[in-house]
Amino acid sequence: MLTGMEITPLKADALGRIELCRDGDRCWIRRDTREVHVLLRPFARGAAAREARVLTALAGIDGVPQLIAWDDGRLDRSYLAGEPMQRGQPRDPAFYRAAHRLLKRIRARGVAHNDLAKEPNWLVLGDGRPGVLDFQIAWLSRRRGALFRLLAREDLRHLLKHKRSYCPDALTPTERRVLRRRSWITRIWHATGKRAYKLIARKLFGYWDNEGQGRIRDNGG
């Protein structure tokens, strides 16, 4: 541990701990998987390693955490000051225009987030701009084929669902059509996997999620 470094726990579950680290004027976020149960450790470290690869691919994009280090089961990334969407409740149409541009930049680097239905994965930054967190299950692809394009379109669709919640009058006719057009992935997920995911998340991994309204049990992050 660095001399004088302060660590503030933000969240802990079966996949590790999220901590806010401070050392003088420096401030960053750490995902620590070193004490995860041995049976879950490969999954936890695999997810953290995936996030490290994705953040490397997204280096330099404003609104996305920057990778500082990935070593010995610990991932350090830059801290983005802001509020999660369910607290910030962005109602300015400019936020969603900027969020759409951010998704385009992310997609241009070959990344589909895959978890943007969760409001805690969106930030309202201090200056009102959008931020995106938690790339543990993102897909990084050199080939942007049909499946990648479909997943990227689902990222946009989830953004539009949040816009419908907080800024419905600003939805354009095209955006309303996108919202009505549910992909086959979404239909299968709602028919088969959604209930199992919630059960595993609550019972095994120790957190609650009510699909886009924010985690019920959450210590921040």
PyMOL commands that set and color helices and strands:
alter all, ss='L'
color gray80, all
select helices_A, chain A and resi 41-57+85-88+93-108+119-121+146-166+168-170+173-180+184-203
alter helices_A, ss='H'
color red, helices_A
select strands_A, chain A and resi 6-13+16-23+26-32+67-71+74-78+82-84+111-112+122-125+130-132+139-140
alter strands_A, ss='S'
color yellow, strands_A
deselect
rebuild
show_as cartoon
